[in-house]
Amino acid sequence: MIINNKQCFWSNIQKYFIVFVILLLASCAKKETLTTASFKTNSGWGYTIAYKEKVLIKQSIIPLISDTKSFETEDDALKVADLVKQKLKQNLSPTVTKNELILLKIKL
């Protein structure tokens, strides 16, 4: 009976130790992600995309438009920022096409 209690004790210790190690590794794993933010311009809205608090992209005008026109709404700026962020996460070019702007219903 004493042997079984000792085995059970050590078995429980091992289980808790494994759970502790897994939780420790999960908490230490750095999840460096791209972050997006909007900012107000003189004529509308723009967006930034940052990695580790370093700004990678600062877009104050709508891409592909011949005029230097900002996004009309903050929501429009963030929609394009999210699209560009997804492209960067997939290791694609962050360029935006006119068709993508139309699909996102961005006011040109």
N, C-alpha and C positions, 0 to 999 in steps of 0.2 A: 504494500500500500504506500509506503514511504517512497519507494522508487517511482511509482506512478505520479505522485505529487511533484517530485523533483523534475521528472520529464515534462509534465504539464507546465510547470513553472518556466523551465527553459524554452519550451516551445512557444509560450506566450511572449516571453522576452524577445525571442527571435522575430515573431510576427510584428510586435510593436517597433522593434528596431528597423525592420524593413519598411514599414509604413512611415516612420520618422525620416528615413533616408529619402524615400520617394517625395515626401512633402518638402523636405529641405532642397532637393534638386529642383523641384517645380518652382519653388519660391525664388531660387537663385537664377533661374533661367531668365535672361534678359529678353524682353520682347520689344526690341527697337522697331518702332513703326513710323511710318510717315504720318505727319499730322497736317491738317489743312486749317486755314483760318481766313476769314474775310476781313477786308479793311475798306474804309470809306475813302473815296477819291473826290476830286472837285466836281466831277460830273456823274458820279454813280458809285459802283463798287468794284473791287478787285479781290484777288486771292493770293495766298502764299501757300507753298508746300515746303515743309521742313522735315529734316531728319536729324535726330539728336540735337534739337534746338538750333540747327544751322539751316537757314533759309536756302533752299535749292532753286525754287522758282518763285518769282514775284511777278504776277500778271495784273497790270492795272488797266489794260484795254482788252477788248474782245479780239481774239486772234482771227486772222483771215479777213478782217474788215479793213477797207481802204481808209476809212476815217479813224481817227484816234478816239474811239468811243468806249467808255467804260460799260460794264454790265449795269443794266437798269435797276436790278434788284439784288439784294444780298443772296437770295435763294439761287438766282441765275449763276452768280459767281461761284457759289459752293457746289452747284451741280457740275460745272465744268471742272472745278478743283477735284471733286471726287472721281470724275472720269480720268483725269490725268494721273491721279494717285493710283488708280487701279492699273493703268497702263504701266506705270513705273514698277509696281509690284510684280507685274508679269514680264518685266525686262523688255518692254516694248518702247518704241519712241513715244515721247510725251506729246507729240504734235496732235492737234485737234483739227478735224476736217469740217468743212461746211455742213456736210450731211449729218455729222454727229451733233453739231450745234442745232440743226433743225430737229433732229430726233429728241434732243433734250428740251425742245421748245424754248430756246433762248431767243429773246427779242433782238433781232438784228436791226 
